[in-house]
């Protein structure tokens, strides 16, 4: 699974089977606000959105940044899968 960061467009992307999932973000003072997610219907129930978010969180933390979920879907994934493991 190859997640790309497009810094010039403030987004992360994941392509699977020619479909694109995207997480948009904004950076301020070493905080990365994950503001929107676009996950194709075909990704649903496969865990790809959840995996994308978990990998982005890990990558940001490794870079010394603090990820902050703003998007409702991202908040739900973090609450169920990341917060309890932190």
Residue frames relative to the residue before (quaternion, step in Angstrom):
aa qw qx qy qz dx dy dz
X 1.0000 0.0000 0.0000 0.0000 0.00 0.00 0.00
X 0.1016 -0.8237 0.5578 0.0094 3.55 -0.50 1.21
X 0.1056 -0.7881 0.6062 0.0148 3.54 -0.49 1.26
X 0.1665 -0.7958 0.5785 0.0653 3.55 -0.80 1.06
X 0.2303 -0.7379 0.6158 0.1522 3.54 -1.12 0.74
X 0.1416 -0.7714 0.6188 0.0454 3.55 -0.79 1.09
X 0.2206 -0.8357 0.4895 0.1152 3.57 0.22 1.30
X 0.6533 0.5317 -0.3212 0.4328 3.58 1.00 -0.78
X 0.7509 0.3386 -0.1923 0.5334 3.60 1.22 -0.47
X 0.3861 -0.7563 0.4507 0.2754 3.59 1.34 0.13
X 0.6137 0.5281 -0.3821 0.4455 3.55 0.71 1.06
X 0.2729 -0.6849 0.6469 0.1949 3.50 -1.40 0.42
X 0.0689 -0.8041 0.5889 0.0434 3.58 -1.06 0.70
X 0.1035 -0.7394 0.6624 0.0615 3.48 -1.33 0.56
X 0.1146 -0.7868 0.6041 0.0528 3.57 -0.81 1.02
X 0.0565 0.7625 -0.6401 0.0746 3.54 -0.89 1.05
X 0.8460 -0.0412 -0.0120 0.5314 3.56 -0.83 1.05
X 0.6867 -0.5226 0.2533 0.4373 3.57 0.92 1.04
X 0.6033 0.4997 -0.3865 0.4867 3.61 1.17 0.48
X 0.3022 -0.7897 0.5239 0.1026 3.51 -1.05 0.89
X 0.1259 -0.7337 0.6634 0.0763 3.56 -0.99 0.96
X 0.0877 -0.8188 0.5673 -0.0055 3.56 -0.93 0.92
X 0.1058 -0.7380 0.6632 0.0659 3.54 -1.14 0.80
X 0.1959 -0.7814 0.5859 0.0883 3.57 -0.72 1.12
X 0.0501 -0.8173 0.5739 -0.0107 3.56 -1.03 0.79
X 0.1912 -0.7250 0.6458 0.1444 3.50 -1.43 0.18
X 0.2112 -0.7845 0.5727 0.1092 3.61 -0.92 0.90
X 0.1110 0.7539 -0.6414 0.0892 3.53 -1.02 0.97
X 0.8628 -0.0793 0.0379 0.4978 3.59 -0.79 1.03
X 0.7122 -0.4754 0.2404 0.4572 3.58 0.80 1.09
X 0.5770 0.5054 -0.4012 0.5006 3.57 1.24 0.46
X 0.1737 -0.7777 0.5989 0.0793 3.55 -0.93 0.96
X 0.1904 -0.7904 0.5784 0.0671 3.54 -0.46 1.27
X 0.2126 -0.7689 0.5950 0.0976 3.57 -0.57 1.21
X 0.1088 -0.8943 0.4339 0.0019 3.51 0.13 1.38
X 0.8212 0.0342 0.0093 0.5695 3.60 1.08 -0.49
X 0.1025 -0.7763 0.6185 0.0655 3.53 -1.14 0.68
X 0.0864 -0.7554 0.6484 0.0381 3.53 -1.10 0.82
X 0.0576 0.8000 -0.5877 0.1065 3.55 -0.38 1.29
X 0.4444 -0.7099 0.4726 0.2743 3.62 -0.61 1.07
X 0.6332 -0.5524 0.3938 0.3726 3.53 -1.15 0.68
X 0.6490 0.5443 -0.3181 0.4259 3.59 1.00 -0.80
X 0.6130 0.5453 -0.3491 0.4528 3.62 1.22 -0.35
X 0.5630 0.6473 -0.3804 0.3455 3.57 1.15 -0.58
X 0.8212 0.2126 -0.2136 0.4846 3.50 -1.20 0.75
X 0.6146 0.5134 -0.3612 0.4777 3.59 1.24 0.36
X 0.4860 -0.6973 0.4086 0.3326 3.58 1.29 -0.12
X 0.4288 0.7322 -0.4537 0.2723 3.60 1.22 0.10
X 0.6300 0.5235 -0.3385 0.4631 3.60 1.00 -0.73
X 0.6507 0.5132 -0.3012 0.4716 3.56 0.97 -0.90
X 0.6589 0.5035 -0.3062 0.4676 3.58 0.92 -0.88
X 0.6280 0.5380 -0.3276 0.4570 3.58 0.98 -0.85
X 0.6835 0.4832 -0.2896 0.4641 3.59 0.82 -0.95
X 0.6553 0.5110 -0.3208 0.4545 3.60 0.88 -0.87
X 0.6751 0.4859 -0.2981 0.4682 3.60 0.94 -0.84
X 0.6263 0.5191 -0.3377 0.4735 3.59 1.04 -0.72
X 0.6309 0.5269 -0.3345 0.4609 3.61 0.91 -0.86
X 0.6696 0.5032 -0.3033 0.4543 3.57 0.84 -0.98
X 0.6604 0.5161 -0.3028 0.4536 3.58 0.91 -0.94
X 0.6742 0.4973 -0.3013 0.4554 3.59 0.87 -0.91
X 0.6507 0.5086 -0.3134 0.4687 3.58 0.94 -0.86
X 0.6394 0.5235 -0.3190 0.4640 3.60 1.00 -0.81
X 0.6794 0.4663 -0.2756 0.4950 3.60 1.17 -0.59
X 0.5442 -0.6417 0.3877 0.3765 3.59 1.28 0.09
X 0.5357 0.6113 -0.4024 0.4211 3.56 1.24 0.43
X 0.3513 -0.7237 0.5533 0.2161 3.57 -1.21 0.48
X 0.2406 -0.7783 0.5622 0.1425 3.60 -0.47 1.16
X 0.0628 -0.7793 0.6234 0.0114 3.56 -1.03 0.87
X 0.3134 -0.7623 0.5417 0.1654 3.56 -0.65 1.15
X 0.1074 -0.7761 0.6204 0.0358 3.55 -0.88 1.03
X 0.6380 0.5304 -0.2990 0.4714 3.56 1.02 -0.89
X 0.5542 -0.6447 0.4194 0.3184 3.59 -0.93 0.94
X 0.6598 0.5008 -0.3149 0.4634 3.62 0.92 -0.84
X 0.6596 0.4997 -0.3091 0.4687 3.58 0.90 -0.90
X 0.6181 0.5411 -0.3410 0.4571 3.61 0.99 -0.80
X 0.6650 0.5077 -0.3055 0.4545 3.59 0.91 -0.90
X 0.6516 0.5039 -0.3161 0.4707 3.59 0.94 -0.84
X 0.6560 0.5086 -0.3115 0.4626 3.58 0.91 -0.90
X 0.6633 0.5167 -0.3076 0.4454 3.57 0.86 -0.96
X 0.7423 0.4248 -0.2259 0.4663 3.60 0.91 -0.90
X 0.8312 0.2854 -0.0919 0.4682 3.59 1.00 -0.77
X 0.7658 0.3631 -0.2018 0.4910 3.59 1.05 -0.57
X 0.6586 0.5382 -0.3259 0.4129 3.60 0.77 -0.99
X 0.7108 0.4657 -0.2779 0.4479 3.59 0.85 -0.89
X 0.6960 0.4391 -0.2747 0.4974 3.60 1.25 -0.27
X 0.5158 0.6629 -0.4092 0.3564 3.59 1.28 -0.07
